[in-house]
Amino acid sequence: MFLTRKRAYARAGLLGNPSDGYHGKTISFSVRDFFAEVVLYEWDSVDIVLAEGDRARFNSVQDLARDVRLHGYYGGIRLIKATIKRFVEFCDARGIALHGRNFSVRYQTTIPRQVGLAGSSALIVATMRCLMEFYEIDVPLEVQPTFVLSVEQEELGITAGLQDRVIQAYEGLVFMDFDRARERVVEGLPCYHYERLDPALLPPVYIAYHVSMGEPTEVFHNAIRDRYNRGEALVVDAMTHFAALAAEGREAILAGDHGRLAALIDENFDTRRRIYNLAPWQIAQIETARRCGASAKFAGSGGAIVGTYRDAAMLEALKRELGAIGSRTLVPEIA
C-alpha cells in the first residue's frame, strides 16, 4: 500500500518583510525546530482526518471562546482541502490525467500558532509534496511557491506574500527579489529571482516567540494592503525601504559584516513600527531583546522575533529576560 510522509518547516523573515507582498526583496531562513507533517496513504475514499490541534469539542463555552481568541477560527482542514482542490485544477489545466486511486490524509504541526512563523503555508507545502509523490507529478521547484500562494490567496482569501512559500519550498537561507523586472512565467505562473545563501555566513541568530499571544496573519496585513493600494506615501516608501534593507543585508552577509547586518535588522523593525499600529506586548519583545544587546525585528506578522546576538552570555540574558515576559528563546536549526 502506498504511504508517504512529508514535512515543511517554520521560517523566520530576517530582512525585508513585509515587502514580499509588494514586489520588494527579502531574506528568510527555514527553522527546522518546528514543522508541519502530512502523512498520505492509499485509502478507499478521500479522507482528511481531523488533527488533535483542530479542536471541535470543548469543556464549556468559555473554553471555546478562549480557544478562538488564541488560535482563531481556522484549522488545518481548510488548508488541506484547498490544496487538493487547487492541485486537481493545476493538473486539469495542463492536461495531466490523475489516476483513480484515493487516499487518506493525516497531519500534525509543531509550529507555534499565529505568531508569524508560517504554520499555514508549511501545511500546504507538505500536502503538495505528498500529492506530487502520490500522483507522480513533478511541479517545478520555482513554481511551487506561487502555487502555494494561490491556494491561500485565491482559495481562502488570505493576505500574504511569496516569502514564506519560497523559503519553505527551497529551505536553508534564501535571498528573494520580487521586482517586476525579475518576473518570468513558468507553467503559467509568475516566478521571481531566488538565490540560496550559505547559512554558515550568518552570525549567531536567535528566535523568540510568545507562548500565549498571537493573531492571524490576515488580520495583521489587511489594513496595510488597503493603505498601499490607496497610494499612501508613508506605506509605499516603507515598502521600498524594506526592499533596500534586504539588498544591503545580502551584501553584509556575503561580506561577513555582522555589525552592519544587526543594524539593518533593527532598522527593519523601526521602519515597520512607523507604519503599523503594534500591540504593546509585541513591542515589549523587541525592546527587551535590544536591552540585552541583541538586534531584533519581527520574524513574520508578529508574536515571534528574530535577531543576532554576540555570545553565550547574551543568549542567556535573552532567554532570561524574554522568558520573564512570556517568550521562549531558541537558537534555530537552519541547515
Secondary structure, 3 states (H helix, E strand, C coil): CCEEEEEEEEEEEEECCCHHHHCCEEEEEEEEEEEEEEEEEEECCCEECCCCCCCCCCCCHHHHHHHHHHHCCCCHHHHHHHHHHHHHHHHHHCCCCCCCCEEEEEEEECCCCCCCCCHHHHHHHHHHHHHHHHHCCCCCCCCHHHHHHHHHHHHHCCCCCCHHHHHHHHCCEEEEECCHHHCEEECCEEECEEEEECHHHCCCEEEEEECCCCCCHHHHHHHHHHHHHCCCHHHHHHHHHHHHHHHHHHHHHHHCCHHHHHHHHHHHHHHHHHHCCCCHHHHHHHHHHHHCCCCCEECCCCCEEEEECCCHHHHHHHHHHHHCCCEEEECCCCC
